[in-house]
């Protein structure tokens, strides 16, 4: 029958509670359909526009030529090829990989060199965060430290060996997330004030008490402090046994200084797009773990970034807090890359997740089992997408229906 050729490139969207889910669909002349998931709510409005704008360039091309297609699209968008443009190209590449793997009858990780592990250690991401900020969509609302301790026990009892949490503080009589880097609350100084430091230490202590000494606890600071504040947090948490400290900073030199003053591993780079943007951090030896978003970068391109990290003795970990398709996509990357540290996944899910996808990730004793079926191993149900039209406000860009 020959290699499938592309006949259409589309984007589809649906409501997912406090945000929307977004998908790229590539159809072919042989009926094979390639899918990918992307995101427009984490500071990335306009990815759909990029896909729609360049999609016609794919018509008639073979799905197997994803590297050539990516290079052509990069050349066409070179003056602005980062940010949302890069994410659009990544979404197209990921859908092409799914279609190519389905045409060959193999899982995507076979295209990446084959899997090097049969199970992937995962950590429970946004542990407590969603139950505090969006409890109306996740249930099990947490309002105090007793709830944090109970959640730590739940994570342990469900067989996970690591969890990642964000920053909480006592505010108006309840625990609230502290995210001034995203304007929540408005505090542009990004200072590490004493009440925030005390609140952070108390939450971590509660997690440790509930989860036990053997639980790996990861702390994600996002963009919520400046370098001086991170150094102050390191001082306050000096005796606390963290798995890693995660922090986003656009200065490789600042990250290197933080790493030099840290007694725990430093993870970063989840918002970087394109291989060149990672180079200064690797050259500076600024991180212990490079967090790579294969949804944003494209999984084939992410393998190139991972190879460069390996050459600099840096571990990698996927950035993954979207839907189940994203988790499967990240799992193929994690299965194939040798120097994996651990994989991120959200365990607290909105109601639509298990209805929307044909297969949900299999997690056993804190490890995800990579799927062995062709392609990513799951895809969204178009009927379910159609039954849940999007609502105004994508994710963090509009704080819709949030308790905060």
C-alpha positions in Angstrom: 0.0 0.0 0.0 3.0 2.3 0.4 3.6 4.9 3.1 0.6 6.8 4.3 0.3 10.4 3.0 -1.2 13.3 4.9 -4.6 14.5 3.9 -5.6 16.8 6.8 -4.2 18.4 9.9 -6.8 19.5 12.5 -7.0 20.8 16.1 -9.7 19.6 18.5 -10.5 21.0 21.9 -12.7 20.1 24.9 -13.5 21.3 28.4 -11.6 19.6 31.2 -12.9 21.4 34.3 -10.6 24.3 35.2 -8.8 24.2 31.8 -9.3 22.9 28.3 -7.6 19.9 26.6 -6.2 20.4 23.1 -5.3 17.8 20.5 -3.7 17.7 17.0 -5.1 15.1 14.6 -3.3 14.2 11.4 -5.4 12.1 8.9 -3.9 10.0 6.0 -5.0 8.5 2.7 -4.9 5.0 4.3 -7.2 5.8 7.2 -4.4 5.9 9.7 -4.8 8.8 12.2 -2.0 10.3 14.2 -2.8 12.1 17.5 -0.9 14.3 19.9 -1.9 16.4 22.9 -0.7 20.0 23.4 -1.6 22.8 25.7 -2.6 26.5 25.5 -3.3 27.3 29.1 0.3 27.2 30.6 1.3 30.6 29.2 0.9 29.4 25.6 -2.1 30.9 23.8 -2.0 30.5 20.1 -0.6 27.0 19.5 -3.7 26.0 17.6 -3.2 29.0 15.3 0.3 27.9 14.6 -0.9 24.4 13.7 -3.7 25.7 11.5 -1.4 28.1 9.8 1.3 25.6 8.8 -0.9 22.5 8.5 -1.5 22.9 4.7 2.2 22.5 4.1 1.9 18.8 5.2 -0.7 17.8 2.7 0.6 15.0 0.4 3.7 14.4 2.5 4.5 11.0 3.9 4.0 10.6 7.7 7.3 8.8 8.0 9.3 11.9 7.0 8.7 13.6 10.3 12.3 15.0 10.5 12.1 16.5 7.0 8.7 18.0 7.8 9.9 19.4 11.1 12.9 21.0 9.3 10.7 22.5 6.6 8.3 23.9 9.2 11.2 25.3 11.3 12.7 27.0 8.2 9.3 28.5 7.4 8.9 29.9 10.9 12.5 30.6 11.7 12.1 34.3 12.6 9.8 33.3 15.5 10.4 29.6 15.9 10.4 29.5 19.7 7.6 29.8 22.2 4.2 28.9 20.8 5.5 28.4 17.3 7.9 25.7 18.7 5.0 24.1 20.6 3.0 24.0 17.4 5.8 22.2 15.6 6.2 19.9 18.5 2.5 19.0 18.4 2.7 18.2 14.7 5.9 16.1 15.2 4.2 14.1 17.9 1.1 13.4 15.8 3.4 12.3 12.9 5.2 9.9 15.3 1.9 8.3 16.3 0.8 7.9 12.7 4.2 6.5 11.6 4.3 4.0 14.5 0.7 2.9 13.7 1.6 2.4 10.1 4.6 0.2 11.1 2.6 -1.6 13.8 5.0 -0.7 16.6 4.9 1.5 19.8 6.5 4.9 19.4 9.4 4.0 21.7 10.5 1.6 19.0 11.1 4.6 16.7 13.2 6.1 19.5 15.6 3.2 19.7 13.4 0.8 21.7 12.6 0.8 25.4 15.4 0.4 27.9 13.1 -0.3 30.8 9.8 -2.2 31.3 8.5 0.0 34.0 8.9 3.7 34.8 9.1 5.1 38.3 6.7 8.0 38.6 6.0 10.6 41.2 2.6 12.0 42.3 2.7 15.5 40.9 0.8 18.5 42.2 0.3 16.5 45.4 -2.1 18.6 47.4 -2.0 21.5 44.9 -5.1 20.5 42.9 -7.1 19.5 46.1 -6.4 22.9 47.6 -6.7 25.1 44.5 -9.4 23.2 42.5 -11.1 20.9 45.0 -14.5 21.4 43.2 -13.0 19.4 40.3 -10.9 16.9 42.2 -12.6 16.4 45.5 -10.9 15.5 48.8 -10.5 19.2 49.7 -7.5 20.0 51.9 -7.7 23.0 54.2 -5.1 22.4 56.9 -2.0 20.5 57.8 -3.9 17.5 59.0 -5.2 17.1 55.5 -1.6 17.3 54.2 -0.5 14.6 56.5 -3.4 12.4 55.5 -2.5 12.9 51.8 1.1 11.8 52.6 -0.3 8.6 54.1 -2.5 8.1 51.0 0.5 8.5 48.6 2.5 5.9 50.6 -0.4 3.5 51.0 -1.1 3.6 47.2 2.5 2.4 46.6 4.1 5.6 45.3 7.7 6.3 46.4 7.8 10.0 45.5 5.6 13.0 45.5 5.9 16.6 44.3 4.3 19.6 45.9 4.2 23.3 45.4 4.1 26.2 47.8 1.3 26.7 50.3 0.8 29.2 53.1 -1.9 30.0 55.6 -4.2 32.7 54.2 -7.6 33.8 55.3 -7.9 30.8 57.6 -7.1 28.1 55.1 -4.2 26.7 53.1 -3.7 28.5 49.8 -1.2 28.0 47.1 1.5 30.7 46.8 2.2 31.5 43.2 3.2 35.2 42.8 5.3 34.3 39.7 1.9 33.7 38.0 0.3 36.7 39.7 -1.5 34.6 42.4 -1.4 36.5 44.6 -0.1 39.7 43.1 3.3 40.1 44.7 5.7 41.1 41.9 8.7 41.5 44.2 8.8 37.6 44.5 10.3 38.0 48.0 10.8 35.0 50.3 9.0 36.5 53.3 9.1 34.8 56.7 5.4 33.7 56.7 5.8 32.0 53.4 9.0 30.3 54.5 7.3 29.0 57.7 4.3 27.8 55.8 6.4 26.0 53.3 8.4 24.3 56.0 5.2 23.3 57.9 3.7 21.7 54.8 6.8 19.7 54.0 7.0 18.5 57.6 3.4 17.4 57.4 4.0 15.5 54.2 7.1 13.8 55.7 5.1 12.9 58.8 2.3 11.3 56.8 4.4 9.7 54.0 7.3 8.5 56.1 11.1 8.9 55.9 11.4 6.7 52.8 9.2 8.9 50.6 11.0 11.1 48.0 9.6 14.6 48.4 10.1 17.0 45.5 9.5 20.7 45.9 8.5 22.8 42.9 9.2 26.6 43.3 8.3 27.4 39.6 9.0 31.1 38.9 7.8 32.2 42.3 11.0 33.6 43.8 14.1 35.4 42.7 17.5 33.8 43.2 18.0 35.4 46.6 14.7 33.9 47.8 15.7 30.4 46.6 18.9 30.6 48.5 17.0 31.6 51.6 14.7 28.6 51.1 17.7 26.4 50.9 18.9 27.7 54.2 15.6 27.2 55.9 15.3 23.6 54.4 18.9 22.7 54.9 18.1 19.8 57.2 15.1 18.6 55.2 15.9 15.6 52.9 14.4 16.7 49.6 14.5 14.4 46.5 15.0 17.6 44.4 14.4 21.3 44.3 12.7 22.4 41.1 13.0 26.0 40.1 12.7 28.0 36.8 15.2 30.7 36.0 16.2 32.2 32.7 19.8 32.7 33.9 22.1 29.7 33.7 24.6 31.5 36.0 21.9 32.0 38.7 20.9 28.4 38.5 24.5 27.3 38.8 24.9 29.4 41.9 21.8 27.8 43.4 23.1 24.4 42.5 26.5 25.2 44.1 24.7 26.2 47.4 22.3 23.3 47.4 22.5 20.0 49.4 19.8 18.5 47.1 19.6 18.0 43.4 18.4 20.9 41.3 15.9 20.3 38.5 14.8 22.9 35.9 14.3 23.8 32.2 10.7 22.6 31.8 9.8 25.7 29.8 12.7 25.6 27.4 11.9 25.0 23.7 14.4 23.8 21.1 17.8 22.3 21.5 19.8 25.6 21.4 17.9 26.9 24.5 19.2 24.1 26.6 22.9 24.5 25.6 23.9 27.3 28.0 22.5 25.4 31.0 24.4 22.3 30.1 27.6 24.2 29.4 27.2 26.0 32.8 26.5 22.7 34.6 23.5 24.5 36.1 21.2 21.6 36.8 21.3 18.0 38.0 18.1 17.1 36.2 16.9 18.6 32.9 13.2 18.6 32.8 12.2 18.2 29.2 8.6 18.8 27.9 8.2 16.4 25.0 4.7 17.8 24.5 6.2 21.2 23.8 9.4 20.2 22.0 8.2 17.1 20.1 9.4 13.7 21.3 12.0 13.2 18.5 13.5 16.6 19.2 13.4 15.8 22.9 15.6 12.7 22.3 18.2 15.1 20.8 18.0 17.3 23.9 18.3 14.2 26.1 21.4 13.1 24.2 23.1 16.4 24.8 22.2 16.2 28.5 23.7 12.8 28.7 27.0 14.1 27.2 27.0 16.6 30.1 26.3 14.0 32.8 22.8 15.4 33.4 19.7 13.3 34.1 16.4 14.0 32.4 12.8 13.9 33.5 9.6 14.6 31.5 7.4 17.6 32.2 3.9 16.2 32.2 0.8 17.6 33.8 -1.8 17.5 31.0 -4.2 14.6 30.0 -3.7 10.9 29.6 -2.5 11.2 26.0 0.3 13.5 27.2 1.2 10.9 29.9 1.5 8.1 27.3 3.6 10.4 25.1 5.9 11.2 28.0 6.0 7.5 28.9 7.5 6.5 25.5 10.2 9.2 25.9 10.9 7.9 29.5 10.9 4.3 28.4 13.5 5.0 25.7 15.9 7.4 27.3 18.7 5.7 29.3 19.5 8.4 31.9 16.0 9.0 33.2 15.7 10.3 36.8 11.9 9.8 37.3 8.7 10.7 35.5 6.0 13.2 36.4 2.3 12.4 36.3 -0.8 13.7 38.0 -2.7 11.1 40.0 -5.6 13.4 41.0 -7.7 13.6 37.8 -10.8 15.5 36.6 -13.9 13.4 35.9 -13.5 13.5 32.1 -10.1 11.9 31.9 -11.0 8.3 32.0 -14.0 8.8 29.7 -12.1 10.8 27.1 -9.2 8.4 26.3 -9.5 4.9 24.9 -6.8 3.6 27.3 -5.6 5.0 30.6 -2.1 4.7 31.9 -1.4 1.6 33.9 0.4 2.4 37.1 1.5 -0.4 39.5 3.3 0.2 42.8 4.3 3.7 41.8 5.5 2.6 38.3 4.0 3.2 34.9 3.9 0.2 32.5 4.7 1.4 29.0 2.1 0.4 26.5 3.0 -2.2 23.8 0.3 -1.3 21.3 1.1 0.6 18.1 1.5 4.4 18.4 1.2 6.1 21.7 -1.1 3.4 23.0 -4.2 5.7 23.5 -6.1 8.4 21.7 -9.0 10.7 22.5 -12.6 9.8 21.7 -13.9 12.4 19.2 -17.5 11.9 20.4 -16.5 12.7 24.0 -14.6 15.8 22.8 -17.7 17.0 20.9 -19.9 16.4 24.0 -17.7 18.7 26.1 -17.2 22.0 24.3 -14.6 24.3 25.6 -15.5 27.1 28.0 -14.0 30.5 28.2 -10.6 30.9 29.7 -7.8 28.4 29.1 -6.2 27.2 32.4 -4.0 29.6 34.2 -4.5 32.5 31.7 -8.0 33.1 33.1 -8.5 31.9 36.7 -12.0 30.6 35.9 -14.0 28.6 38.4 -11.1 28.5 40.9 -11.5 28.6 44.6 -8.8 31.2 44.8 
